[in-house]
């Protein structure tokens, strides 16, 4: 065998070994962006607005919300899910009053959260720039096509720097002079959602600061841990 042939054979063998190693490596789906271990919690500082000028409604509130993962339950689909308990308070350290109980789980690489009886697909794993999904595929709400951006990037919020985060883009619409919709969420690895931005409003002609009807919900994590 000539020297050139020997070198070619050696390259092929090394290539096969490297390929084998890659094939045997487990795929990292990055489920840590949506942890569902019992006892995990996140405390949020929340700003909420519900406005309807036609009925003289101007509900604006600031409060703290604590979301904690509880025991397992059987959801309305017959699946084993986790209780997602939400408590509210005027202060970041309580006392806490139970607001509601949702359910959450990860199934078939989908992270689901049942919010007010609406089953939402919050994330699809693994996060890549090519992933797209309808968050409302399993409920009667209008379709909401989501995708990822800023994948595995660091992010600082309220004095805390998170090493690895992803942004779930949900909606960005300002094509009308009176309608404005902007919705996205940021998730941190081994923490969960750390920021939520939700605006869905009808404005006076061309003026986004003059809201006629709409809802605003902004949530920023201030603390997280395991109890």
C-alpha positions as CSV (number, residue, x, y, z in Angstrom):
1,X,0.0,0.0,0.0
2,X,1.4,3.4,-1.0
3,X,1.9,6.2,1.5
4,X,-0.9,8.2,0.0
5,X,-3.3,5.3,0.2
6,X,-2.3,4.7,3.9
7,X,-3.0,8.3,4.7
8,X,-6.4,8.2,3.0
9,X,-7.3,5.0,4.9
10,X,-6.3,6.6,8.1
11,X,-8.4,9.7,7.4
12,X,-11.4,7.5,6.7
13,X,-11.0,5.5,9.9
14,X,-10.7,8.7,12.0
15,X,-13.7,10.1,10.2
16,X,-15.8,7.0,11.0
17,X,-14.7,7.1,14.6
18,X,-15.7,10.8,15.0
19,X,-19.0,10.1,13.3
20,X,-19.7,7.2,15.6
21,X,-18.9,9.3,18.6
22,X,-21.3,12.1,17.4
23,X,-24.0,9.6,16.7
24,X,-23.7,8.2,20.3
25,X,-23.8,11.6,22.0
26,X,-27.2,12.3,23.6
27,X,-29.1,15.2,22.1
28,X,-29.4,18.3,24.4
29,X,-32.9,19.5,24.1
30,X,-32.3,22.3,26.7
31,X,-35.3,21.4,28.8
32,X,-33.7,23.5,31.5
33,X,-35.3,26.6,30.1
34,X,-38.7,25.2,31.4
35,X,-37.9,23.4,34.6
36,X,-40.9,21.6,36.2
37,X,-39.2,20.2,39.4
38,X,-41.4,20.4,42.5
39,X,-40.6,23.3,44.7
40,X,-39.1,25.6,42.1
41,X,-40.4,29.1,42.3
42,X,-40.0,32.5,40.7
43,X,-41.2,35.8,42.2
44,X,-42.2,38.5,39.7
45,X,-42.8,42.3,40.0
46,X,-45.9,42.8,37.9
47,X,-47.5,45.8,36.3
48,X,-51.0,45.3,34.9
49,X,-53.5,47.5,33.0
50,X,-57.0,46.8,31.9
51,X,-58.6,49.7,30.1
52,X,-61.9,50.2,28.4
53,X,-62.8,53.9,28.0
54,X,-66.3,53.0,26.7
55,X,-67.3,51.6,30.1
56,X,-65.1,53.9,32.2
57,X,-62.7,51.1,33.2
58,X,-59.2,52.0,34.2
59,X,-57.8,49.2,36.3
60,X,-54.1,49.7,36.8
61,X,-52.2,47.7,39.4
62,X,-48.7,46.9,40.6
63,X,-48.0,43.8,42.7
64,X,-45.8,40.8,43.2
65,X,-46.6,37.3,42.0
66,X,-45.0,34.1,43.1
67,X,-45.3,31.1,40.8
68,X,-44.3,27.8,42.4
69,X,-44.4,24.2,41.1
70,X,-46.4,21.9,43.3
71,X,-47.3,18.3,43.4
72,X,-48.3,16.1,40.4
73,X,-51.9,15.9,39.2
74,X,-53.8,14.3,36.4
75,X,-54.8,17.0,33.8
76,X,-58.0,17.1,31.7
77,X,-56.1,15.1,29.0
78,X,-55.4,12.3,31.4
79,X,-51.7,13.1,31.6
80,X,-49.5,13.5,34.6
81,X,-48.9,17.2,35.0
82,X,-47.5,19.5,37.7
83,X,-49.5,22.1,39.7
84,X,-48.5,25.6,38.8
85,X,-49.6,27.6,41.9
86,X,-49.7,31.4,41.7
87,X,-49.8,33.7,44.7
88,X,-50.0,37.5,44.9
89,X,-48.8,40.0,47.4
90,X,-48.2,43.7,47.8
91,X,-44.6,42.9,48.9
92,X,-41.8,40.8,47.4
93,X,-41.5,38.8,50.7
94,X,-45.2,38.2,51.2
95,X,-47.6,37.4,52.8
96,X,-48.9,35.5,49.9
97,X,-52.5,34.9,48.9
98,X,-53.4,32.1,46.5
99,X,-54.6,33.6,43.2
100,X,-55.1,30.5,41.0
101,X,-53.8,27.1,40.2
102,X,-52.7,26.2,36.6
103,X,-51.0,23.0,35.4
104,X,-47.9,22.4,33.4
105,X,-45.9,19.6,31.8
106,X,-43.4,18.7,29.1
107,X,-44.6,16.2,26.5
108,X,-43.2,15.3,23.1
109,X,-40.7,18.1,23.3
110,X,-43.4,20.6,24.0
111,X,-43.7,22.7,27.1
112,X,-47.3,23.3,27.9
113,X,-49.0,25.5,30.4
114,X,-52.8,25.6,31.0
115,X,-53.7,29.2,31.7
116,X,-57.3,29.9,32.7
117,X,-58.4,26.6,31.0
118,X,-56.5,27.5,27.8
119,X,-53.8,25.0,26.9
120,X,-50.7,26.9,25.6
121,X,-47.6,25.6,23.9
122,X,-45.0,27.9,25.6
123,X,-41.9,26.3,24.1
124,X,-40.8,23.6,21.6
125,X,-37.5,21.9,22.2
126,X,-34.7,22.2,21.3
127,X,-34.6,26.0,20.8
128,X,-33.3,26.8,17.3
129,X,-33.8,29.7,14.9
130,X,-35.8,27.5,12.6
131,X,-38.4,26.5,15.1
132,X,-41.9,27.9,14.6
133,X,-45.2,26.8,16.3
134,X,-48.7,27.9,17.1
135,X,-49.0,28.6,20.8
136,X,-52.8,28.3,20.6
137,X,-52.9,25.0,18.6
138,X,-54.8,23.3,21.5
139,X,-57.3,26.0,22.4
140,X,-60.0,28.0,20.7
141,X,-58.0,31.3,20.7
142,X,-56.7,32.9,17.5
143,X,-53.5,31.3,16.1
144,X,-50.3,32.8,17.6
145,X,-47.2,31.8,15.7
146,X,-44.1,31.8,17.8
147,X,-40.4,31.6,17.1
148,X,-37.0,32.0,18.9
149,X,-34.5,34.7,18.9
150,X,-31.4,35.5,21.0
151,X,-30.8,31.8,21.7
152,X,-28.5,30.9,24.6
153,X,-27.6,34.6,25.2
154,X,-26.8,36.1,28.5
155,X,-29.3,38.6,29.9
156,X,-29.3,41.0,32.9
157,X,-32.5,41.9,34.7
158,X,-33.0,43.5,38.1
159,X,-29.4,43.1,39.1
160,X,-29.3,39.4,38.1
161,X,-27.3,38.2,35.1
162,X,-28.6,35.0,33.6
163,X,-25.9,33.1,31.7
164,X,-28.2,31.5,29.1
165,X,-31.6,32.7,28.0
166,X,-33.9,32.5,25.0
167,X,-36.6,34.9,23.7
168,X,-39.9,33.5,22.6
169,X,-41.4,35.9,20.1
170,X,-45.2,35.8,20.1
171,X,-46.5,38.8,18.3
172,X,-45.3,42.2,17.0
173,X,-48.0,44.0,15.1
174,X,-48.3,47.8,14.6
175,X,-49.6,47.8,11.0
176,X,-52.7,49.7,11.9
177,X,-53.0,53.3,13.1
178,X,-55.3,52.2,16.0
179,X,-54.2,48.6,16.8
180,X,-51.0,47.6,18.6
181,X,-50.0,44.2,19.8
182,X,-46.5,43.3,21.2
183,X,-46.0,40.0,23.0
184,X,-42.8,38.1,24.0
185,X,-41.3,36.1,26.9
186,X,-37.7,35.5,28.0
187,X,-36.7,32.2,29.6
188,X,-33.5,31.5,31.6
189,X,-31.9,28.1,31.9
190,X,-32.7,26.3,35.2
191,X,-35.0,29.2,36.2
192,X,-37.9,29.4,33.7
193,X,-39.7,32.5,32.5
194,X,-38.0,35.7,33.8
195,X,-39.7,38.3,31.7
196,X,-43.1,38.7,30.1
197,X,-44.2,41.6,27.9
198,X,-47.8,41.6,26.7
199,X,-49.6,44.6,25.1
200,X,-52.8,44.2,23.2
201,X,-54.6,47.5,22.7
202,X,-56.7,49.8,20.6
203,X,-55.6,53.4,20.5
204,X,-56.8,56.8,19.5
205,X,-55.9,57.5,15.9
206,X,-52.1,57.2,15.6
207,X,-51.4,57.7,19.3
208,X,-50.2,54.6,21.2
209,X,-50.2,56.5,24.5
210,X,-53.9,57.2,24.2
211,X,-55.4,53.8,24.9
212,X,-59.1,53.3,24.2
213,X,-59.3,49.6,25.1
214,X,-56.6,47.1,25.9
215,X,-54.6,45.0,28.3
216,X,-51.0,45.4,29.4
217,X,-49.1,42.8,31.5
218,X,-45.4,43.2,32.3
219,X,-43.6,40.7,34.6
220,X,-40.0,40.9,35.7
221,X,-38.3,38.2,37.9
222,X,-36.9,39.5,41.1
223,X,-36.1,36.2,42.9
224,X,-36.0,32.5,42.2
225,X,-35.1,29.3,44.0
226,X,-36.3,26.0,45.3
227,X,-38.3,25.5,48.4
